[in-house]
């Protein structure tokens, strides 16, 4: 028993200074939290670097130095009055080394092209919030587009310790049936910016919410940096969006080819005397339909087929010299044979000239298209 009491006394005496030290740590910890500052946190860590409170102190210090107190709504409220009155923007706040900044990502601004977004930086300094910088970042291809607007919700997502502003916008063009949906992300900490676009035809009905329903394809296959998790998340957001319907590549290539032909030959049906052809990719469904078409017409230089496909009456020509398939003609498919003009048949007048025979009510007429010169006679 005496040995047990002696051992207990030794342990008690050894623990006394430890208990006193713990009490001192706790008092300083509580005093530090009552008036938090970087200086107070550094003072505690210098005195008790191995304290059980050290991880908490370090986390609180990092919050003061690098975690912004402003959410998206507050960031927008700060940036709004500092931007032009008609600015279309989304905002994200950031803090680094105790310096607060607001980044406004704008879709509008003087001199800003539709294939760019403008990132305006505001810094909180001695005189309040002031503009620190402006950068016009390359964004999605805007060919054929004439306007854009933010759509869907924006959000702040933290990926591997980096905060990203995720936002989406919709571009529309002169052709109201064509639109491009863009999913984009920006990280103030690293200045990373990237986007994934989905281009297609607007197939929504009247009163549809949201203001888009696209049938088309995304550009993910053309993008670099897909090893980055935030880029993969953008692609996932495109795939998970029920209003972005992906069509098979062969049909997408066909729609793109027909759209290009009609854009390049807007007066083909009325007054044009010269046309532009486009070479078709082998994967296009137009090439597949050509190969399966019956009644092909031959000359020494060309083989031509006429058929209805994807809502258009088309003429696809195989050029024997270079073994390319080209789209030579495309017009909306005739829906009423009694009232609308109908491209009824084709035939070669000579090695180069393709005659196109029409019915329009009781009237018949022909166009003659030279496949070499691409000149059109009516």
Buried (B, 14 or more C-beta within 10 A) or exposed (E): EEEEEEEEEEEEEEEEEEEEEBEEBEEBBEEBBEEBEEEBBEBBBEEBEEBEBBEBBEEBBEEBBBBBEBEBEBBBEBBBEBBEEEBBBBBBBBBEEEEBBBBBBBBBBEEBEBBBBBBBBBBBEEEEBEEBEEEBBEBBBBEBBEEBEBBBEBEBEEBEEBBBBBBBBBBBBEBEEBBBBBBBBBBBEEEBBBBBBBBBBBBBEEEEEEBBBBBBBBBBEEBEEBEBEBBBBBBEBBEEBEBBBBBEBBBBBBBBBBBBBBEEBEEBBEEBEEBBBBEBBEBBBBBBBBEEBEEBBEBEBBBBBBBEBBEBBBBBBBBEEEEEBBBBBBBEBBEEEEEEBBBBBBEBEEEBBBBBBBBBEEEEEBBBBBBEEBBBEE
